Amino acid sequence: MATPSDPARPTLSVALCTYNGEAYLDTQLQSLLKQSRLPDELVVCDDDSTDQTRTILEKFAAGAPFPVSITRNEARLGYNKNFEKALSLCNGELIFICDQDDYWLPEKIETLSAYLMQHPQTDLVFTNAVITDSKLNDTGRLFWDTVRFTAPVRDRWRRGEAMEVLLDGNRVMGCASALRRRLLPVLLPIPNLPNYIYDGWLGLVTAAKGTIDFYEKPLLWYRTHEKQQVGTRPPEAGKAVSLKDRFSRPHAEKLEPLVSKHHELNELYKLVCQRIPTKTPGIGQFERRLSHYARRSTMPDGRILRLGPVVRELLAGNYHRYADQEANQYAPYLAALGDLVE
C-alpha cells in the first residue's frame, strides 16, 4: 500500500470476515464500491466457507478499484479469532470492521475517517445502525435502541462514564466501528470471554484507555436474518424468584448470583489491566464496581453484621449506580433491603 503524501488523509483498510455468506455478500461488497471515500485496501479472512463465498470474493477482487487480499483459513477459527486475524493483516492507519451481510451508506468511510482525524485522541469510534429485515427493508428500529444505548445513557457517557456504561452491557458493534491501527498491539490477541465477543472487548479496552467515542448518525443498514452468527436477539430472562423463596432460601443461595457476577468482573478486570496497566478513570470505574460486588457477594450470615456494609454502599450511591437502567426508583432500595434481610 502506498504511503499517503498528505498526513491529513490517512490510509484506510476494511477488514472483512466471511463464512458461507453467499446470500448477502455481494450486496455488502457493492456498498464498498459506492463509498464517497474508497478504502486503500480490503482485507478478507474467509473462515473455510463451503458455499460460493470465495468465488464471489475472487470475482470482486478482479475488478475492484483497490487492492483486495483474500486469506482462507484451513480450519474454522470462529468469528472472534477470524476478526483478530483480519485486523492483524491490515496495513491502513485507520481500519473499518466489516460484516458480510450488511450495507454501508455511501458516506460511512468518509464520515468516520474525518471524525477520527478531527479527534486525534480517539482510537475507536462507533456509530448507530438502521435495523432491516433480510431484504434490507427498514424495520423502524435502530441498533442503539436494541442495546439500550438511549439518550440518558449517552449523556452518562459524555459525563465520562463510558466504562460504567459498557459494563452494564456492550453497546459497540464491530461493523459500525472504525479504529486506529496503533491500537492493535493493545487489543490483540482477543481473549476468550464467556459473555463478550470481539467488539465488546474492543469497547472495554478503549474505555479503559479513555479513547473511545460514538457518532450519533446511523451509517449502515444492519441486516437481520436467521443465519447470522451474532444478532440483536434479546438475552433470555433469568428464572424469577418468588418473595416467599427470597426469605426462606439459604443465605448462600441468595449470594450465588452475586458471587458469580463478582467472579466474572474480576476475571475481566484482570484481563483489561494486562493491556492497560496504568490507572485511568476507566480503570477506576471498573474497580469501584468490582468493590461493590465484592461487598455484596460476601455479606455475612448475621443480619446485624450486614447493616454496616449495606448502609455504606447505599450512602455511597452504589445501589443506585448499578441498578438496571430500566428499573424503577425503588429498585436500589429493594436491592439493599434484600442484602440486609435475605
C-alpha positions in Angstrom: 0.0 0.0 0.0 1.3 3.5 -0.8 2.2 5.8 1.9 -0.1 8.9 1.9 1.5 12.1 0.8 -1.0 14.1 2.8 -0.9 13.4 6.6 -4.5 14.6 6.9 -5.6 11.8 4.5 -4.7 8.6 6.3 -4.6 5.2 4.6 -7.8 3.2 5.1 -8.3 -0.6 5.4 -11.5 -2.6 5.5 -11.3 -5.8 7.5 -14.0 -8.2 6.2 -14.7 -11.6 7.7 -16.7 -14.1 5.8 -18.2 -17.6 6.4 -20.8 -19.1 4.0 -22.0 -15.6 3.1 -23.1 -16.1 -0.5 -26.6 -14.9 0.1 -25.8 -11.3 1.0 -22.0 -10.8 0.4 -22.3 -9.2 -3.0 -24.6 -6.5 -1.7 -22.1 -5.6 1.0 -19.2 -5.5 -1.5 -21.2 -3.3 -3.8 -21.8 -0.8 -0.9 -18.0 -0.6 -0.5 -17.7 0.5 -4.2 -20.3 3.2 -3.6 -18.4 4.8 -0.8 -17.6 8.5 -1.2 -14.1 7.7 0.0 -12.9 4.4 -1.2 -10.6 2.3 1.1 -7.0 1.8 0.2 -7.3 -2.0 0.7 -9.9 -4.7 1.5 -8.5 -7.5 3.7 -10.7 -10.6 3.7 -10.4 -13.6 6.0 -12.7 -16.4 5.0 -13.4 -18.9 7.7 -13.3 -22.0 5.5 -16.6 -21.4 3.6 -18.2 -24.3 1.8 -20.5 -22.3 -0.4 -19.8 -19.8 -3.2 -18.3 -17.1 -0.9 -14.8 -17.4 -2.3 -16.0 -17.3 -5.9 -17.9 -14.1 -5.1 -14.8 -12.6 -3.4 -12.4 -13.6 -6.2 -14.7 -12.1 -8.9 -15.0 -8.8 -6.9 -11.2 -8.7 -6.4 -10.6 -9.0 -10.1 -12.5 -5.8 -10.8 -12.1 -3.7 -7.6 -10.5 -0.3 -7.9 -8.5 -1.0 -4.7 -6.3 -4.0 -3.7 -8.2 -7.0 -2.3 -6.4 -9.7 -0.3 -8.2 -12.9 0.4 -7.0 -15.3 3.1 -8.7 -18.7 3.6 -8.5 -20.3 7.0 -7.7 -24.0 6.6 -9.7 -24.7 9.7 -12.5 -22.7 11.1 -11.4 -20.1 13.7 -14.8 -18.7 14.7 -15.8 -15.0 14.4 -13.6 -13.8 17.3 -10.3 -15.2 16.1 -11.2 -14.6 12.4 -11.7 -10.9 13.1 -8.4 -10.9 15.1 -6.6 -12.4 12.1 -8.2 -9.9 9.7 -7.3 -6.9 11.9 -3.7 -8.1 12.2 -3.4 -8.3 8.4 -4.5 -4.7 7.8 -1.9 -2.1 6.8 -4.0 1.1 6.9 -3.7 3.8 9.5 -7.5 3.5 10.1 -9.3 0.2 10.0 -13.0 -0.3 9.3 -14.6 -3.6 10.5 -16.9 -5.2 8.0 -19.5 -8.0 8.3 -20.5 -9.9 5.2 -24.3 -9.3 5.3 -24.9 -5.6 5.9 -25.0 -2.5 3.6 -22.9 0.6 4.3 -24.3 4.0 3.5 -22.1 5.9 0.9 -20.7 8.4 3.5 -19.7 5.8 6.1 -16.0 5.6 5.5 -15.5 9.3 4.8 -17.5 10.4 7.8 -15.8 8.2 10.4 -12.3 8.8 9.0 -12.9 12.5 9.1 -14.2 12.1 12.7 -11.0 10.3 13.8 -8.8 12.9 12.1 -10.7 15.7 13.9 -10.3 13.9 17.2 -6.7 12.7 17.4 -7.0 11.3 20.9 -9.9 9.0 19.9 -8.7 5.5 19.0 -12.1 4.0 18.2 -15.4 5.5 17.1 -18.7 3.6 16.6 -22.0 4.6 15.1 -25.6 3.7 15.1 -27.3 1.5 12.5 -30.7 1.1 11.0 -32.0 -2.5 11.6 -33.5 -4.1 8.5 -35.1 -7.4 7.6 -33.3 -9.9 5.4 -34.3 -7.9 2.3 -32.9 -4.6 3.7 -36.4 -3.3 4.4 -36.3 -0.8 7.3 -37.9 -2.3 10.4 -38.3 1.1 12.1 -35.7 0.2 14.7 -32.2 1.5 15.4 -29.5 -0.7 16.8 -28.8 1.5 19.8 -32.4 1.1 20.9 -32.0 -2.7 21.0 -28.9 -2.4 23.2 -30.4 0.3 25.3 -27.9 3.0 24.3 -30.6 5.6 25.0 -30.2 9.4 25.2 -29.9 9.3 29.0 -27.2 6.6 28.8 -25.4 8.6 26.1 -25.5 11.6 28.5 -23.8 9.4 31.2 -21.1 8.5 28.6 -20.5 12.2 27.8 -20.0 12.8 31.5 -17.1 10.5 31.4 -18.8 7.2 32.4 -18.0 5.2 29.3 -16.7 2.2 31.3 -19.7 2.3 33.6 -22.0 2.2 30.5 -20.1 -0.7 28.8 -20.0 -2.8 32.0 -23.8 -2.6 32.0 -23.8 -4.2 28.6 -21.9 -3.9 25.3 -23.1 -1.0 23.0 -20.3 -1.3 20.5 -21.0 -3.1 17.2 -17.9 -4.1 15.3 -19.3 -3.4 11.8 -20.3 0.1 12.9 -16.7 0.9 14.2 -13.5 2.4 12.9 -10.3 2.3 14.8 -6.7 3.3 14.6 -4.1 0.7 13.7 -1.9 1.9 16.5 -4.5 0.3 18.9 -3.9 -3.2 17.7 -0.9 -4.1 20.0 -3.2 -3.4 22.9 -6.3 -5.1 21.6 -4.7 -8.3 20.2 -4.9 -11.1 20.8 -8.6 -11.1 21.7 -9.1 -13.2 24.9 -11.8 -15.9 25.1 -14.5 -14.3 27.2 -17.7 -16.1 28.0 -20.0 -13.1 27.8 -18.2 -10.8 25.4 -17.3 -11.2 21.7 -14.6 -9.3 19.9 -16.4 -5.9 19.7 -17.2 -5.9 23.4 -13.5 -6.4 24.1 -12.6 -3.5 21.8 -15.1 -1.3 23.7 -13.8 -2.3 27.2 -10.1 -1.8 26.3 -10.7 1.6 24.7 -13.0 2.7 27.5 -10.2 1.8 30.0 -7.8 4.0 27.9 -10.4 6.7 27.7 -10.1 6.8 23.9 -13.5 5.6 22.7 -16.3 7.8 21.3 -19.5 7.5 19.4 -21.0 9.2 16.4 -24.8 9.8 16.5 -25.9 9.3 12.9 -26.6 5.7 11.6 -24.2 4.9 8.8 -25.2 1.4 7.8 -28.1 -0.9 7.4 -27.8 -3.8 9.7 -29.4 -6.8 8.2 -31.2 -9.4 10.4 -31.7 -12.9 9.2 -31.9 -16.4 10.5 -28.3 -17.4 9.6 -26.4 -14.6 11.1 -23.9 -15.6 13.7 -24.4 -12.6 16.0 -27.6 -10.6 16.0 -29.9 -8.4 18.0 -31.8 -11.2 19.8 -32.5 -10.2 23.4 -31.0 -12.4 26.2 -33.2 -14.9 27.8 -34.7 -13.8 31.1 -33.4 -15.5 34.3 -35.7 -17.6 36.5 -37.8 -15.4 38.7 -37.5 -15.8 42.5 -40.7 -15.6 44.5 -41.0 -13.4 47.5 -41.5 -16.4 49.7 -38.4 -18.1 48.4 -36.4 -15.0 48.9 -36.9 -15.2 52.6 -36.8 -19.0 53.0 -33.8 -19.9 50.8 -30.3 -20.3 52.4 -28.2 -17.2 52.5 -25.5 -18.9 50.3 -28.1 -19.4 47.6 -29.0 -15.8 47.7 -25.4 -14.8 47.3 -24.7 -17.2 44.4 -25.5 -14.9 41.5 -23.6 -12.1 43.2 -20.6 -14.4 43.7 -20.8 -15.3 40.0 -21.0 -11.7 39.0 -18.1 -10.7 41.1 -16.0 -13.6 39.7 -16.9 -12.6 36.1 -16.0 -9.0 36.7 -12.8 -9.9 38.5 -11.6 -12.1 35.6 -12.5 -9.4 33.1 -10.7 -6.7 35.2 -7.5 -8.7 35.3 -7.6 -9.1 31.5 -8.1 -5.4 30.9 -5.4 -4.4 33.3 -2.9 -6.7 31.5 -3.5 -4.4 28.5 -3.9 -1.1 30.3 -1.7 -1.3 33.3 -1.8 2.4 34.1 -4.5 3.7 36.4 -7.1 5.6 34.4 -10.6 6.9 35.1 -12.0 3.9 33.2 -10.0 1.5 35.4 -11.2 3.4 38.5 -14.8 2.9 37.5 -14.1 -0.8 37.0 -12.6 -1.1 40.4 -15.5 0.7 42.1 -18.0 -1.7 40.5 -15.8 -4.6 41.5 -15.6 -3.5 45.1 -19.4 -3.1 45.2 -19.9 -6.7 44.1 -17.2 -7.9 46.3 -19.0 -6.5 49.3 -22.4 -7.7 48.2 -21.2 -11.2 47.5 -19.5 -11.6 50.9 -22.3 -10.4 53.2 -22.1 -12.3 56.5 -24.8 -14.7 57.7 -25.8 -12.5 60.6 -28.2 -9.7 59.6 -26.9 -7.3 62.2 -23.4 -7.7 60.8 -24.7 -6.8 57.3 -26.1 -3.5 58.4 -22.9 -1.5 58.2 -21.8 -2.7 54.7 -25.3 -2.2 53.3 -25.7 1.3 54.7 -22.2 2.3 53.5 -23.0 1.1 49.9 -26.3 2.8 50.0 -24.9 6.1 51.2 -22.1 5.9 48.6 -24.8 5.7 45.9 -23.6 2.3 44.6 -27.0 0.6 44.8 -28.4 3.4 42.6 -25.3 3.5 40.3 -25.5 -0.2 39.5 -29.3 -0.7 39.3 -30.6 -1.7 35.9 -31.2 1.4 33.8 -34.9 0.5 33.3 -35.5 -0.3 37.0 -37.9 1.9 38.9 -36.9 4.3 41.7 -37.4 1.8 44.4 -35.1 -0.9 42.9 -31.9 0.3 44.6 -33.6 0.3 48.0 -35.1 -3.1 47.4 -31.7 -4.5 46.5 -30.2 -3.0 49.7 -33.1 -4.4 51.7 -32.6 -7.8 50.1 -28.9 -7.8 51.0 -29.8 -6.8 54.6 -32.6 -9.3 55.4 -32.4 -12.2 52.9 
